[in-house]
Amino acid sequence: MEFEELSRNVIGCAIEVHRNLGPGLLESTYRQSLACERRDLIFEIKSVETLLPIHQAQILTYMRLANVSLGLLINFNVTKLQNGIKRFVL
């Protein structure tokens, strides 16, 4: 699957989860609800006030270690999920 299509697919699922659950829950709740097992994509779920540089470093490290070229960092603790998504391509 192409990067654009793959990231759109996962982002669409994340938006649906956020629409149903809302912001501010534990990361494990979102992770369980977004049961998307992909070997060609790393996605890291956060539920924090603000994404910090360490979160970006963390996902880039995961991507390098897993030899995966596409990663999504999704912060569910926002009112509009599109504002909490960052995409990374190695």
VOPAGU-2260 file (C-alpha; in pm, 1 decimal, decimal comma):
REM VOPAGU-2260
SITE   aa  ch    i         X         Y         Z
SITE  MET   A    0       0,0       0,0       0,0
SITE  GLU   A    1     130,5     345,9     -88,0
SITE  PHE   A    2     238,7     578,4     196,4
SITE  GLU   A    3     -40,0     830,3     133,6
SITE  GLU   A    4    -311,9     565,3     120,6
SITE  LEU   A    5    -176,1     383,9     424,7
SITE  SER   A    6    -151,5     696,4     639,7
SITE  ARG   A    7    -498,1     815,3     526,2
SITE  ASN   A    8    -642,0     476,0     623,4
SITE  VAL   A    9    -491,5     480,4     974,5
SITE  ILE   A   10    -571,7     850,6    1026,1
SITE  GLY   A   11    -933,1     785,1     921,5
SITE  CYS   A   12    -958,8     506,9    1180,0
SITE  ALA   A   13    -799,6     730,5    1446,0
SITE  ILE   A   14   -1045,4    1012,0    1371,0
SITE  GLU   A   15   -1336,5     770,5    1408,0
SITE  VAL   A   16   -1202,3     646,1    1743,6
SITE  HIS   A   17   -1152,6    1006,9    1861,5
SITE  ARG   A   18   -1501,9    1102,5    1743,8
SITE  ASN   A   19   -1653,2     816,1    1946,1
SITE  LEU   A   20   -1438,7     837,1    2262,0
SITE  GLY   A   21   -1338,8    1202,9    2278,8
SITE  PRO   A   22   -1012,5    1346,6    2418,1
SITE  GLY   A   23    -840,6    1291,0    2751,1
SITE  LEU   A   24    -852,9     914,6    2807,9
SITE  LEU   A   25    -556,2     689,1    2878,5
SITE  GLU   A   26    -330,9     601,1    2585,9
SITE  SER   A   27    -405,7     231,2    2637,9
SITE  THR   A   28    -776,0     296,4    2572,8
SITE  TYR   A   29    -704,1     455,1    2235,5
SITE  ARG   A   30    -446,0     188,3    2148,9
SITE  GLN   A   31    -698,0     -88,6    2216,0
SITE  SER   A   32    -970,9      90,2    2020,0
SITE  LEU   A   33    -737,3     153,5    1728,3
SITE  ALA   A   34    -653,7    -213,1    1680,5
SITE  CYS   A   35    -454,5    -173,3    1363,1
SITE  GLU   A   36    -172,9    -421,7    1327,6
SITE  ARG   A   37      56,1    -320,0    1042,7
SITE  ARG   A   38     413,5    -428,5     991,8
SITE  ASP   A   39     484,5    -151,7     739,5
SITE  LEU   A   40     382,0     133,0     969,2
SITE  ILE   A   41     476,9     247,6    1316,9
SITE  PHE   A   42     221,0     453,6    1502,4
SITE  GLU   A   43     266,1     590,1    1848,6
SITE  ILE   A   44     -36,8     699,3    2046,9
SITE  LYS   A   45     -15,6     974,6    2306,1
SITE  SER   A   46    -269,8    1146,4    2527,0
SITE  VAL   A   47     -68,0    1443,2    2650,3
SITE  GLU   A   48    -117,7    1817,2    2683,6
SITE  THR   A   49     157,0    1893,0    2430,1
SITE  LEU   A   50     375,2    1675,9    2208,6
SITE  LEU   A   51     737,4    1726,4    2308,2
SITE  PRO   A   52    1057,8    1682,0    2105,8
SITE  ILE   A   53    1119,5    1355,1    2295,1
SITE  HIS   A   54     800,0    1210,4    2142,2
SITE  GLN   A   55     931,0    1283,2    1791,6
SITE  ALA   A   56    1270,5    1133,1    1879,9
SITE  GLN   A   57    1095,1     827,4    2022,2
SITE  ILE   A   58     895,3     749,6    1708,1
SITE  LEU   A   59    1195,9     808,3    1482,3
SITE  THR   A   60    1394,8     561,9    1693,1
SITE  TYR   A   61    1112,9     305,1    1674,1
SITE  MET   A   62    1101,3     348,0    1296,1
SITE  ARG   A   63    1476,9     302,4    1256,5
SITE  LEU   A   64    1487,1      -4,3    1482,8
SITE  ALA   A   65    1190,9    -165,9    1304,4
SITE  ASN   A   66    1327,1     -68,0     961,1
SITE  VAL   A   67     994,7      98,8     877,8
SITE  SER   A   68     976,8     411,3     664,7
SITE  LEU   A   69     635,4     549,5     767,7
SITE  GLY   A   70     535,1     658,9    1117,2
SITE  LEU   A   71     244,0     845,7    1271,5
SITE  LEU   A   72     252,3    1023,2    1605,7
SITE  ILE   A   73    -107,5    1069,8    1719,3
SITE  ASN   A   74    -201,6    1278,0    2024,2
SITE  PHE   A   75    -560,8    1201,6    2124,3
SITE  ASN   A   76    -570,2    1474,8    2391,3
SITE  VAL   A   77    -686,2    1746,0    2149,6
SITE  THR   A   78   -1033,6    1871,7    2061,1
SITE  LYS   A   79    -976,6    1821,3    1686,1
SITE  LEU   A   80    -765,5    1513,0    1609,9
SITE  GLN   A   81    -620,4    1658,3    1287,4
SITE  ASN   A   82    -429,9    1901,7    1512,5
SITE  GLY   A   83    -271,4    1610,8    1701,2
SITE  ILE   A   84    -127,3    1410,8    1409,1
SITE  LYS   A   85     231,0    1422,7    1285,1
SITE  ARG   A   86     354,2    1201,1    1001,7
SITE  PHE   A   87     715,7    1090,6     960,2
SITE  VAL   A   88     882,6     935,3     657,3
SITE  LEU   A   89    1239,6     804,5     664,0
